[in-house]
Amino acid sequence: MGLSGMRDRARAIFQAGVAAADPYLAVAKALDAEPMPEGGGTFILAIGKAAMRMAEAAAERVHGDVDVVVITNYENAYDADYATVFAAGHPVPDKAGATAARHVITKLQSLGAHDRVLALISGGGSALMPAPAKGITLADKAEVNRLLLGCGADIGEMNLVRQQLSTLKGGGMLRVAAPAMVRALILSDVVGDELRIIASGPTVGPVGTRGQAVELLKSYGIWDQTPAGIKSHLTAHAPDHGPLPKAINQLVGSNPVSVAAMKAAAPDAFVFNEPLVGDVSDAAEIVVKSGRGITLFGGETTVQIKGSGLGGRNQELALRVALLAEKQGWQGDWVFLSGGTDGRDGPCDAAGGLVDNTTLKRMREAGVSPQKRLANNDSYHALQASHDLLMTGATGTNVADLQILIRS
């Protein structure tokens, strides 16, 4: 096949996984199988990185008195005649997202018992629709979000904290929308597809308690850096709101579905039987223990930020795999791709990295030390130097990360 052919095949397999997470088709299938009831008004709320296409499918299939609101990240937003579109910040919440959240709250509060909400939820929704609880500022939420991103907390831990700081997260949307009925179609970006974690579970319920959020922040050594308003909120006595109103929650797409699609595109491949999770250093060790041929992975790793460089978990994983392969003296051609299905890895324009057995040589010839860049969490500029960044642009979906190892 040759090295160039191996790189092309890795890209093709990855794209098959991304295509399987098409948000339009996921929503269309769910609504065609079980249409929304008629009578009263329907408020369609789409939040997350896949919100545009999810809303488009719903707008074509829900009839009558319909109002559509979309909240998505800046890269994925575009004008749509069927919806009011809000573009907001991700992964750090911003004022635009807070404005969108206030609009949503006002709309939800206006609904009656004969109305209904169709919530279309995808990854990224937690940061995109910030509705700080009383006594907490948007700046407070942004700062705790930054601390959680930098300490290595996984998405479940991050959302445990976020839910306790919000009016809408952790089932809060159900309370605001009552007495209207709520149905949610959910595209999962979370390993294990825990609905309470996806977008911080606005239509489901909380992962934990305020006390557990405090303990988590302390366990990562960031409690002392946490804003005073958040500390005060988390340590105050939580009011008893009673049981959450009921909702219909349906999972319509996930990481395992995309891994299965990659397998269909590469029938000769071996699928690693566990999600690739945990710290990128441990994940890299797992990858390099794989045998020859093609091995497929899916999951979401974490990175502990100790430097000041640029990059994301997929870029760092790719660089670590390249260094481990060199250390173990791999012979022959090999290729490793690690990419985010949303087309964005961390705070940069790359989806991840696509490395091979010549990557480190090209990097060093460009005057870049991969070890020094890795120590500074600067995988982006390391891979940029060797021309090994995976660039896809925004994909309009998000079902966590996919990885492909091809070894001759």
N, C-alpha and C positions, 0 to 999 in steps of 0.2 A: 504493500500500500504506500510506503514511503511516509516520511514525517509530515509533509504537506497534506497528504491524503488523510493521515490520522487526525490532524488538526481540523480539517474540514468535516470529518465524520463526527468528532466530538461536538462541534458546533451544531451539526444537523440533529444529533440526538438531543442536545439541550433544547433546541427550538421545538422539537416534538413535545417535550415536557411542558414548555411554556404554552404551546398551542392548546394542549389538553386542558389548561386552566382558563380557557376563553370565558370571560364573565357573561357575555351576551348569551351564549349557548346554555350556560348553567341556569340562568334565570328563565330563559325561554322554555327550557325543558320542564322546570318546576311549575311554571304558571300554565303551560299547556296541559300538564297532567292534573292540576288542581287550580282552576281559575279563581280569581277573587270574586266574592259575592257582590251582587249589585244592590243598589239602594243606599241612601246616605252618601257621604263624601269619602273619598279615599285620599289620604296624604301619603305620597310615596317619598320616602327619605332614603337617599343613597349616600353612604359615607365610606370613605376609604380609597385606596389607590385604584380599585376596579370600579369605582362608583359610576363613571360616565357610561360605560357599556352596559352595566347592570341596569341603570335607569332607562337607557334606550330600549332594552328588551321589555321592561315592565310598562313603559309608556305606550308601547305598541299593543299591549295585551290587556290593559286595565281601562275600562270605559266608564262613562258617566262623569260625575263631578270629581275631577282629579286635579290635584296640585302636586307638582314634582319639585323637590329640592335636592340638589347634588352638592356634596362637600368633598372635594378631592385635593390632591397635592398640586402645586403650581405646574409641574411638568406634564401632568395628565389632563389638565383642565382645558376645555374649549367651549365656545358658545354653542348652545343647543336650543332650538325653538320650542322644545317640549319641556324645558326645565329652567328653574332659576339656579344658576351655577355659582358656587362659592369656591374660590381657590384659596388654600391655606397652607401653613407651614408644616413640614414634616422632616425629621423626627422631633424637632423642638416646636411646641405649640406657639402660635403668634396671635397678634391682635385680629387678623383677618379670620382666623378660626374661631376666636371668641365672639366676633360679630355674627358669624354664621350660627354658632350655638345659641345665641340669644334669639335669633330669628326662628330657629327650630323650636325653642321653648315656648315662644309666643304662639306659634302655630299649634303645637301640641295642646297647650292650655285651652285653645279655642274649640277643641273637638268635643262632640257629644257622644251619647251612648249609641247612636245610630251610625256614627262614623267609624272609620277604621284606618290603621296605619300599616303600610307595607314597608318594612325596613329592609334595605338591601345593604348588607354589611360585609366589608372586606378589610384586609389588613391595612394598618395605618390610620384607621378610624379613631383610635384613641387620642392621638396627638392632633388630629385634624379638627376635632370638635370639642375644644376645651371649655368646660362650664364650671369654673372653680366654685367650690362650696363657700358658704358665707365665712368671711374672715380671711380668705386666701386670695392672693392676687395672681394674675396671669404670670407675672415675673417669678413668683414663688414656684408655680407649677413648672415653668420652663427650667428653673434652676434645679429642682429635684429630678426632673427628667434628664438633665445633663449629668447629674451625679450618678444616676442609675445606669445611664449609657456607658459611663466611664469606668464603673467598678466591676463590670463583668456579670451583672445580674441578667438572668434570662428573661424572656418575654413574660412568662408567668409571674415571676417575682416583681417585675416592673409594673405589671397591671394590677397586682395585689395592692400595691401602694397607690397607684393612680385612681383606682376605684374609690378609695377612702377619701379622696380629695375633690370629688366631682358631684355635681347635681344629676348628671345623666348616666354616668358609668355604673357598672355593677347592678343593673336592673333599674336604675334611677329613671330611665326613659319611660318605663311602664307606669311609674307613679305619676309622672307629669302628664302622660297621655290619658290616664283613666278619666272617664269610664270607657273610652274608645278601645275597641279590640285591636291587638297588635299581632301581626304575623311577620316573621323575619326569615329572609333567605340569606344564608351565610356562606361566604367563600373563605375557607380557612387558610391562614398563613401561620398557624401554630402547630408544632409537632404534637401529635396525639389528638388534635382536633377538639380540645376542651373549649366548649362554647363560652364558658365564663371568661375565658382569657382573650378570645378574638375581639379586637377593638375594645377591650376592657368590658365586654359583656353588657352593653346597654339594655338588651332585651332579655337577659338571662338572670344574673344575680352575682353577688360578690364572691370572690375567691376566698377571702378571709375577713379578718376584723381589723379595727384600728390598732389594737394591741399587737397583732401579728405584723402589721406594717411597721410599727415602731421597732420591734425586735429584728426585722429584716434590715432596716436601715442601720441599726446598731451592729449587726453581724458583718456588714460590709464596711464598717468603719466610717460611715458618712453621716451619722446622726448629728455630730457636732457641727457639720457644715450645712445641715438642713435649715432652710429659712425659719425664722421664729414663728411666723404665722402658721406654717404647716405643723411645727412641733406642738403648738398650742391646740390646733384642731385635732391632731391625732391622740393627744393625751386627755382631751376633754371627754366627759361622759357622752356616749352616743345616744341620741334619742331613739325611742322605740316607735318605728313607723308601722309595725305590724307586718303581716305577710305580704309579699309582692303580688300584684295582680298577675293573673295567668297570661301566658303568651304562647304562640305557636312558633317554634324555632326549628328551621330545617337547614341541614348542611347540604350545600349544593356543589362543592368543589373542595379539593384538598391536595396536600403534597403527595400522599400515596397514589392518587389518581394520576398525577403527572409522572411519578416514577414508573407506574405501569405503562404509560404512554411511551416513555423512553425505552422500556423493555420491548414494546411492540415495534419500535423503530430499529432496535438492535436485538433480534431474537437470540443471537449467539452470546449475549451478555449475561453476566452473573449479577443479581441484585443483592446488595448487602442487606441482611435481614433485620437490621436495627436502624432507627433514625440516627443520623450523624449529628450528635449534639455535644454540649460541653465546651470546654476551652479549646481554642483552635490548635494549641500545641498537642493536646491529647487526640484530637480528631486527625491531625496530620499523621500521628503514629499509627492510627487505625488504617488510614488510606495506604500507607506504604507497606503494610503487612499483606495487602491484597495480592492475589496471584496474577499470572499473566493473562492476556486476553482483555476483555472489557468488563469493568466493574462499575455498577451504577449505585449512587447514593442519593438520599434526600434527607433534609433536616434543617437545623439552624444552630450554628455554633455561637460562641460568645468570645469577646476579646477584652482583656484587661488593658486599659490605656495607661501606659506609663511614660510615653513620649509625647512629642509635639507634632508628629508627622501627620500625613494624610493617608487615608485608606479605609478599609472595611474588613469584615470578617472573611469574606470570600477571597479578597486579594491577599490577605495575610495567610490564609490557609494554603493558597496556591504557592506562595513564596516559601512557606515552611515545607511543603511537600517537595519542592525542588531542592531545597537544602538537605533534607533527609535522604532523598534519592542519591544525591552526590555523596553524602556521608557513607551510605551503604554500598556505594560502588556499583550502582545499577549499570548493566551493560545493554546495548541495543537501544532502539528508539522507544520513546514513551511520551505520552501526552496526558496532562491532567487539567481539567476545566472545573472551576467552581464559580457558580453565578447565582445571583438573586433573580428570581422569576419576575420581579417588578422592574428589572433593568437598572437598578440603582443599589450600590453597595456602600453603605455609610454615607458621609457627607461629601460625595463626589459624583462625577458623571459616568463612572464605570459600573458595569454590572458585576464585575469580578475579575478573575484572572484566568488565562489560558497559557500554561507553561509546558515546556518540553525539555528534553535532554540537552538542548543547546542554550537554554534561557540564561543560566548563570554565566556562561562564557560571554554571551552578548552583553550582559549587564556589566560585567567587569571590564570588557573592552570599551564600554562607554564611560568608564571611570567611576562606576558606582559599586560600593561594597554592599552586597545583599544582607550580610550580618549586621552591619551598622544601621542600615535602613530599617531592618526588622526590629532592632532594639529601640528605635525611635518611633515605632508604629507608623513607618513611612513606606508601606508596601506599594502605595499608588505610584510614587515617583521611581521606586525601584523597577516596577513592572513597566512603567512608561519608558524607561531607559532601554529596556530590552524589547519594546514593542509587543508586550504580552498582556496588555489590558484587554479585558473582554468588554467591548462596547456594543450595546444593543439599542440604546435609547429607551425611553419609557415604553413599557409593554402594555400598560392598561390593565394589568392583573397583578396578583401577589399571592403565591402559595408557598412562601419560604424559599429555601435554596435547593439547588440541584448540583450534583457533582458527577463527573465521568472520568474514569482512569482507563486509558488504553495503553497496554504494555506489550511489546512484541516479544 
